[in-house]
């Protein structure tokens, strides 16, 4: 059983940056691809970014491409989502998720989830 814990959310202004972290425990971290999803009130959960288990592949939703970067620190069992030039429409609860296969953009393909961290972008 793998466990994920997100941190780093908060209230920021439009144009600011924020870094979210996801600590993965319980199994060999290097076996897992990790993705970030987000869910705004009244909306479906949507894919944001993903990083393969090897770290060689990344994928970002069009809405965040060029603004968000995903990376992993294997020594710390951590995946980071660096978010820059934040917009009000980025406001959501952000979740990290893991699977021991290659990355996908479908939430249903991920079996392990964190509890989420709130990101609010508002002036």
C-alpha positions as CSV (number, residue, x, y, z in Angstrom):
1,X,0.0,0.0,0.0
2,X,1.4,3.4,-1.0
3,X,0.5,6.6,0.8
4,X,0.7,10.1,-0.5
5,X,0.7,13.4,1.4
6,X,0.4,16.8,-0.3
7,X,1.6,20.1,1.1
8,X,2.3,23.6,-0.1
9,X,-1.1,25.0,-0.9
10,X,-2.3,28.4,0.1
11,X,-3.7,31.7,-0.9
12,X,-1.8,33.7,-3.5
13,X,-2.4,36.6,-5.8
14,X,-2.6,36.4,-9.6
15,X,0.9,36.2,-11.1
16,X,2.4,34.6,-8.0
17,X,4.2,31.3,-7.8
18,X,3.7,28.4,-5.5
19,X,5.3,25.0,-5.0
20,X,3.3,21.9,-4.1
21,X,5.0,18.8,-2.8
22,X,3.8,15.2,-2.6
23,X,5.6,12.7,-0.4
24,X,5.2,9.1,-1.3
25,X,5.7,6.3,1.2
26,X,4.9,2.6,1.7
27,X,6.5,1.2,-1.4
28,X,9.6,1.7,-3.6
29,X,9.2,5.3,-4.8
30,X,11.1,4.8,-8.0
31,X,8.6,2.3,-9.2
32,X,5.8,4.8,-9.4
33,X,4.7,7.4,-11.9
34,X,3.1,10.4,-10.1
35,X,0.5,12.8,-11.4
36,X,-1.2,15.9,-10.2
37,X,-4.9,16.5,-10.7
38,X,-7.1,19.3,-9.5
39,X,-10.8,19.8,-8.7
40,X,-12.6,23.1,-8.5
41,X,-16.0,23.4,-6.8
42,X,-18.7,21.9,-9.0
43,X,-16.2,20.7,-11.5
44,X,-14.8,17.3,-12.4
45,X,-11.3,16.3,-11.4
46,X,-8.9,17.2,-14.2
47,X,-5.4,16.2,-15.1
48,X,-2.7,18.8,-14.5
49,X,0.8,17.2,-14.9
50,X,2.5,13.9,-14.6
51,X,6.0,12.5,-14.3
52,X,7.0,9.0,-15.2
53,X,8.6,6.6,-12.8
54,X,12.0,7.0,-14.5
55,X,11.7,10.8,-14.6
56,X,12.3,10.8,-18.3
57,X,8.8,11.7,-19.4
58,X,6.6,14.5,-18.3
59,X,3.2,15.6,-19.6
60,X,1.2,18.8,-18.8
61,X,-2.3,19.9,-19.6
62,X,-2.5,22.6,-22.2
63,X,-3.9,25.0,-19.6
64,X,-0.7,24.9,-17.5
65,X,1.9,24.2,-20.1
66,X,4.7,26.7,-19.9
67,X,3.6,27.8,-16.4
68,X,3.9,24.5,-14.3
69,X,6.9,22.3,-13.9
70,X,6.9,18.8,-12.4
71,X,10.0,17.2,-10.9
72,X,10.9,14.4,-8.5
73,X,13.5,14.0,-5.8
74,X,14.0,10.3,-5.4
75,X,16.2,10.7,-2.3
76,X,13.2,12.4,-0.5
77,X,10.5,10.3,-2.1
78,X,9.0,13.6,-3.2
79,X,7.4,14.9,-6.4
80,X,7.1,18.7,-6.7
81,X,4.8,20.8,-8.8
82,X,6.2,24.3,-9.3
83,X,3.4,26.6,-10.4
84,X,4.2,30.1,-11.7
85,X,2.1,32.9,-13.2
86,X,-0.9,31.6,-11.3
87,X,-4.3,32.6,-12.5
88,X,-7.7,32.7,-10.7
89,X,-8.8,29.8,-12.8
90,X,-6.0,27.7,-11.2
91,X,-8.0,27.8,-7.9
92,X,-8.8,24.2,-6.9
93,X,-8.0,21.4,-4.6
94,X,-4.8,19.8,-5.9
95,X,-4.3,16.0,-5.5
96,X,-1.3,13.9,-6.2
97,X,-1.8,10.3,-7.4
98,X,0.5,7.4,-8.1
99,X,0.5,4.3,-10.3
100,X,3.2,1.6,-10.8
101,X,3.0,1.9,-14.6
102,X,3.6,4.6,-17.2
103,X,1.8,7.9,-16.9
104,X,-1.7,8.5,-18.1
105,X,-4.0,11.5,-17.9
106,X,-7.0,9.5,-16.6
107,X,-7.8,9.8,-12.9
108,X,-9.3,6.3,-13.0
109,X,-5.9,4.8,-13.9
110,X,-4.4,5.9,-10.6
111,X,-5.0,3.7,-7.5
112,X,-3.4,5.8,-4.8
113,X,-4.3,9.3,-3.9
114,X,-3.4,12.0,-1.4
115,X,-6.0,14.0,0.6
116,X,-5.5,17.1,-1.4
117,X,-4.2,20.6,-0.8
118,X,-6.2,23.8,-1.5
119,X,-4.8,26.4,-3.8
120,X,-6.6,29.7,-4.0
121,X,-5.6,32.5,-6.5
122,X,-7.3,35.7,-5.8
123,X,-6.6,39.4,-5.5
